[in-house]
Amino acid sequence: MQTVGAAWLMVSLNAGPTYVALTQTASALPFFLFALPAGAIGDIVDRRKLILFTETWMALVALLLAGLTLGGRMSPVMLLLFTFALSAGDAVESPAWRAVLPELVSKKELPAAAALNGIEFNFARAIGPALAGILIAAAGVGIAFLVNAASFLGVIVVIARWKRTVRKRTTPPETLAGATVAGVRYVRYSPAIRALIFRSGCVMFFASGILALLPSVAHSVKNSPVVYGLLMGFFGLGAVLGALLLRPVRARLSTEAVVSAAIVIFGLTTILAGSWHALAALSTALLMGGAAWIVFVSRFNVLILNLTPDWVRARVLAVFMLVFQGAVAAGSAAWGVLAGHVGIHNALLWAGVGTMATAVMGLFLQLPNANIDVTPWIHWPMPRMVNGAAAADDDAGPVLVTVEYEVIPEQAEKFLDAMDKYGRIRRRDGASRWGIFRDLETESLYLETFIVHSWAEHLRQHERFTQADREIEERLQRYTRSQPRVRHLVSAT
């Protein structure tokens, strides 16, 4: 209802298509600006308390927006600012909100839970816009905003009653800056996650065209908020149907085939939305587009959740949303400006063609395997320190760790190949520098070195190794003659 009200109010204020499209940009931009620190906060504080704080913030902003609108004091610029403020609360909350899903269901149930979450959200998106259109026509936009402000109370009550099990930490807590750097580092050295995020950003840049320009399309059909609400309702209803059909389709086709087909269908919907002007035809196109939308968006979300361990989940989701929503913000602005120059029809035509073209990325950036096990594999023994005072100082550092391997000469090439992948894991989990060296005097002797910025960060490395990483370590053991010798050195200065 809030989305429909804001978009329709912008049209009613006689703002052009650029301002209308900027409403979508104002909704997406906070995710681009606040995603990284929000993800770090979502991993280092109690997620329940964070959600309560952000829900209260959004309720107050929504209430102020409703009051100013009812008082007739709203302008296009003010509307963009309030839309930004509401979305800022959502941006800070979203990484933590999405990260709690694996806390509530098992990994086996996660795809079904994600689909159910999509059904819930899109059922609301199907009913909400239709109700908003009727309410706006009968009582005005301000009343729709007031209903939105009241709706936050229900969420606050539910979250306040949730008895979340808080995981006890065995390592020193992370700082905001350190946690943010760790999240970016994790994505940088996780090729599967990096490829998934890049691909989703490319898709969303083009797919955002129809969402940004739909208010203008609805206005061209009939100057009534009911029409826009109806079109958004059909889009949401299509998403519900798509979520219901997703499971049987996934059982027959690969994830790559399902996602690529959904992207092509959504691109076709975008083209049709710019070409068809009859309400019935547009509704049919958006029904089809909503079904395609939920398929590729839900699969992207499930893959991210499955590929990320709990300690960094909110941060990886934050990077994912930064790229995802950043692409929406940039795309919405770009398609709005293009529509102002070449018309809505041509802008949607190019957006649809671009969306369909991104399906080709499946040939060289295939979606990763979602069945990997990212539960912790805590098998490294904690180091024994002679100097107890130095060991007790969590801020001591930088720390140099050396691991000495006695390699079977015939397996040296395979060993180095495995070490290259192992080095990526070391960097992903906390190492700022990593290297592998061979001894010039002893042929079988190799020395792995890596540097971590503090002793506390190295202790956290012991908890970040996952079951999925176990295979690479077992490979290394097959190429060596004995257990490696590990040494820890802390900076003497």
N, C-alpha and C positions, 0 to 999 in steps of 0.2 A: 504493500500500500504506500509506503514511503517512497519507493522508486517511482511508481506511477504518479504520485502527487507532485514530486519534485520535477519530473519531466514535463508534466502537463502545466504546472505553474509557470515553468520557464517559457513554454509556448504561449501561454495566456498573457505573459508580460511583453509579448511581441518581440521576443528575442529571435534572432535568426538561427539557421541550422548549426552554425558554429557554436553558439552558446548552448544549444540543446545538446550537441555532442560533448561539449565541455562538462556537462552534468555527469556523464559517464566517466570522464577524465578525473573529475573531482572525487568520484567514488573510488577510483582505482589508484590514484596517485599516493595516498597515505600508505598503501601496502608497499609501494616502491620506496618511500622515504623511511618508514619505521619498521620494516620487516626484520632487518638484521638484529637491531637491539631488542625487538619484541621476541624474537626466537630465543635469544640468549636469556632474557628474563623468564620466558616460559620453561626453560630447563633448569634454572638455578633457584627459583622461588616456588612456593606452593601454588600449583596451577589453579586450584579451586579459589584461593584468595585473589589471584590475579583476575580471574573471570568475574568475580563479584565486583571488583573495583571498576573494571571496564564497562560492565553492564550498567552500573550506577551512573557513570560518566555519560553514556549514550542516552540514558533515560532523561537526564537533566538537559542535555543539548536538544533532544527531541521536544521536550516540554517548552523550551525557550523558542524554538523554531515555530511551534504551533501558536504560541502567544503572539509573536510578531506578525505571523501571517494573518491571524484573526483580527489583529489590530490594523491591518492594511499598511504595514510598514516594510514589507519585503520588496527587494529589488533583485535583478539578475545576479549582481555581484555578491550580495548578501546570501542569496540562495546557494551559490557556489561555495561560499565560506562555511555555511552550516552543513552542507552536504559533505564537505571535506572534514569538518569536526566530527560528524557522526561516523564517517568511514575511518577516521583516525582511531577511534575507540575500537572499532571492529578489527582494524589492522593490528593493534597491540594484543587483542584477545585471540585472534584466529590461530596463530601457531600453537598456543596452549590448548585451545578448544579442540583442534583437530588431533593434537598429540594424545589426548586422553582416550580416544577410541580404542586403541589396543589395550588400554587398562581395563576396559569394560567387557571385552569379548576375547575369545581365544583367536589365535592366528588362523585356524581353520574356518572360523566364523566371520573373519574380517571382511572378505568380499561381499558376503550376504549382508553384513551390518552396514557396509559402505553403500550398498545398493538401497537398503532400507532407509538410510540417512538421506540418500538422494530422492527417494520417493516422498519422504516427509517434507523435505525442503521444497521440492517441485510441486507437491500437492498444495502447499501453502502459496507457491508462486502462481499456481493455476487459479486458486480461489481468491487470493488477496487482490490481484489486479482487477478482477471483475467486481469485487466488493468496493474497491477504491473508486472505480469508474462510476458506480451507482451512487456511492456516498458523496463523491465530489460534485456530481450533477445535482444531487438533492440538497446538500448542505455546504459545499465548498471545500477547498483544499485544506484549509486550516483544521477542520474537523478530522479529516483523514490523518493529518499529522498528530493530532491529539490522541487518536486511537493508537497510533504507533508508539507514542510516549507511554501510554498505559500498559501496552503489551510487554514492556520490559519487566514489569513487576512480577509476572508469572515466572519468567526465567530466573530472576533473582531469588525467588522463593525456592525453586527446585534446586538450584546450585547451593543455596545456603543449607538445605537439608541433606545434601550428598555427603556421606561419610567416606571420604577418600582415604585409602591406605597410602600413607607417605613412606617412600622407601628411605631407609636409614642409610646415611652416607658413612663410608669407611675411609674416605679420603677428604682432604681439605676442600672447602667450598670454593667454587670458581668466582672470579670477579666478572663484572659486566663486560669489560673490555677483553679480558682473556677468553671468556666464553664466546664472545662474538668472533674473535680471531679463530678459535678452535672450530666453530661451525663452518666458517668460510674455508678453512684448511681441509676439513673433512670432505666437503663437496669437491674441492679442487683435486684431491687425490682419490676420488671415487669415480672411475670412468663411467660406470653404468648410470649412476645418479646424474652426473654431469650431462650425459647424452640425453637422458629423459627430460631434464629441465630445459635444455636448449631446444629440443623438439617441441615441447609444449609451448614455449615462448613464440616460436615461429608460427605455430597453428593459431594461437590466440591473437596475434597481431592482425591477421586477416579476418579471423572469425568475429572480432569485435565490431566489424562494420555494421552488421545487421542490428546488433544490440544498441549501438550508438545512434543509428539513424531511424530506428523503428518509430519513435514519437513523430518524426517528420513524415514518415510513410503513412501512419495512422491519420495525421492531420490532413494529408492530401486526399484521403478517402472520404472523411467526414469530420467536420470541426466539432467533435464531441469526445469528452474523456472516456465515455463508455466504449468507444471503438478501440482506443488504445488499451484499455483494461481487458477487453475481450481478446485482442490479439496476444497480449502477454499471457492471458489465461490459457489460450490454446497452446502457446509455447510451453507453459508449465505442465499442462495436461499431457502433451507429447513426451515430456521428460519422464513423467510417471509411467506411461506406457513403455517407454524405452527401458526403464529400470526393471520393469516386470519381465520384459522379453530378454534382458541381458543374460540371465543365467542359462536358459536353454540354448541360446545362440553360442555362448562361450563353450558349452559342452561339445559343440560340433566343429567350431572353428578355432583357430589359434588367436591369441590376443592381438597379434600384429594384424591379422586379416580383419578382425572385428573393428579395431580402432581405425584402420585405414579406410574401410568401407564407410564408417560413420563420418569421417572427415570429408569424404567425397560427397556424401549425402547433404551434409551441412553446407558445403560450398554451393551445391545446386540450389538449396533452399534460399541462400542469400541472393543468388541471381534471380530466382523466381519472385522474391519479395520486391525487387526493384522493377520487375516487368509487369506483374499482375496488379490490378487496381480494384478488382471486385473483392468485397469483404469475404465472401465464401471461399474464394480461391486463395486469398492471403491466409485465412485461418487454416486451410488445409496444408499450405506450405509450412506454416509455423508449427503445426502439429508434427509434421515430419522432421522439421529442424530441431524441435525440442527433444524428440526421441534420439536423434543423432548426437545432440549436445551431451546428454547425460551419459551416453556410452563412452565417449572418449574422455570426458572430464572425470568420471568415476574411476575409469581404469588408470588414468594418470595418478589419481590420488591414492588408490590401493597400492600401486607399484611403489610410490614414494614411502608409504607407511611400512611396506614389507621389506624394503631395502635398508631401512634406517634403525639402528639400535635405540633403546629408550633414552640413553644419556644425552643424545644429540638430536633427538627426533624433532623437537620444536624448532631448533635452529635450521635443520635441513628443510623442514616445511616452510620456514620463513624465507629461505633463499628461493625455494620453489615458488612461493607466492610473490616474492619480489619480481622475479622474471615473468611469472604468469600475469600478475596485475600490472606490472610495468608495460608489458606488451599490450594489455587492454587499454591502458591510459594513452600510450603512444598511438596505438591503432585508432582509438576513438577520435583523438584529436586530428590525426591524419585524414581519416575518412570524412570527418566533419568539414575540414578545410577543402578537401577535394570536392565534396558535394556542393559547397558554396561556389566553386569555379566551374564544374562540369555538370552539375545536376545530380540528384539523388540516384536516378536510374544508372548512370554511368559509374558512379562511385560504388554502388552495390555490385555492379557487374564485375569490376576489377577486384573487389574484395572477395567475391565468390570464386573467381578464377584462381586468385592467390591461395585461398583456402584449399581448393582441390589440388593445387600444385604441391602443397606441403605433404600430401600423402606419399609422394615419391621418396620422401626422406626415409621411409620404411625399408628401402632397398639397401641403404648404407648406414642407417642409424636405427637398427632394429630395437624393439622394446626389450628390456632386460628380463631375465628370469626372476619371477616373483617368489620362488619357492626356497630361496636361500635362507639359512638359519642365522639370524643376527643376535641370538641370545648370547650373553657373556660366556666366555670360556676362560675362567680365571685359573690358570695353571702355573703361571710364573711365580716362583717363590719370592717373597719380599726380601730385598737385600739386607744382609747383616752388616752393620757399620761398626767399626772400631771406635770412631770418634762420635760418641752419642750426642754431643752438643751440636755438631754439624748436621747430624741426621735429623735432629728435632726441629731444625730451622726450615720451615716450608718454603721460605723465600730464597734460600741459598741457591746459587746458580750463576751462570749456566752450568748444567750437568752434562758431562761427557760419559757416554756408555760405550764400552767396547766389548765385542763378542768375538772370541777366537775360535775358529773352526779348523779341524783337521779333515781335509777333503780327500776322498778317494781320487787319485790322479785321473783315472779313466772317466770320472763323472764330473770333472771340473766345468765343462761347458754347460751341462745341465744344471749344475749348482749355481752358476752365475746367472743363468736364465731365471731360476727360481728366486734368487736374491734380488733381481730387478723388481719382481712383483712384491717381494717382502719389504723392500725399501719403500714402496708406495704405501704399504700398510703402516710402516713406522712413521712416515710423514703425515699420513692421515690421522693417526692417533696422538700426535703431539711433537714429533721431531721437527726442528727447524732446519737442520742439515743432516744429510745421510751420505755415507760412502762405503765402498767395499774395496779392500786393498789386498794384494798378495805379497807374501814374504819372498824377497829375492834370494835369501839363503836357504830357506826350507820350502821345497816345491809344494808340499801339501798344505801349507799353513796360509789361511786367509783371515783377515781381520775386518769385521764390520764395525763401523763407528757411526754414532748419531748423537746429536746435541739437542737437549731439551732446555727451555729457558729457565726452569726452576725445578727444585726437588719435588715440590707438590705436584707439578705437572707430570713428572715421571711416575710418581705413585699412581696418578690417574691412568697412565698408560697400561698399568697392570690390570685395570678393570675394563679396558676398552677393546681387548682382543675378543673376537666373536667365534662362534662355532664354524661359521663360513670360512674363517681364516685358518682353521685347523689343518685343512688339506695342504696348504702351502708349507706349513711348518713340518708336517709329516714327510713331505717331499724332501725338504732339506735334510732331515734325519737319515733318509735313505742314501744320501750322497756323502755322508760324513762317517768317520770311524768311531767317534766317541762323542759324549756330551760336550757342547761348547762351553768355554770358560768365559764368564761374564765379570766385568769390572766396572765400578762406578767411580767417577772422579768429579769432584765439585771444584769450581773455580777457587783458586787460592786467594784471590783478591776480594 
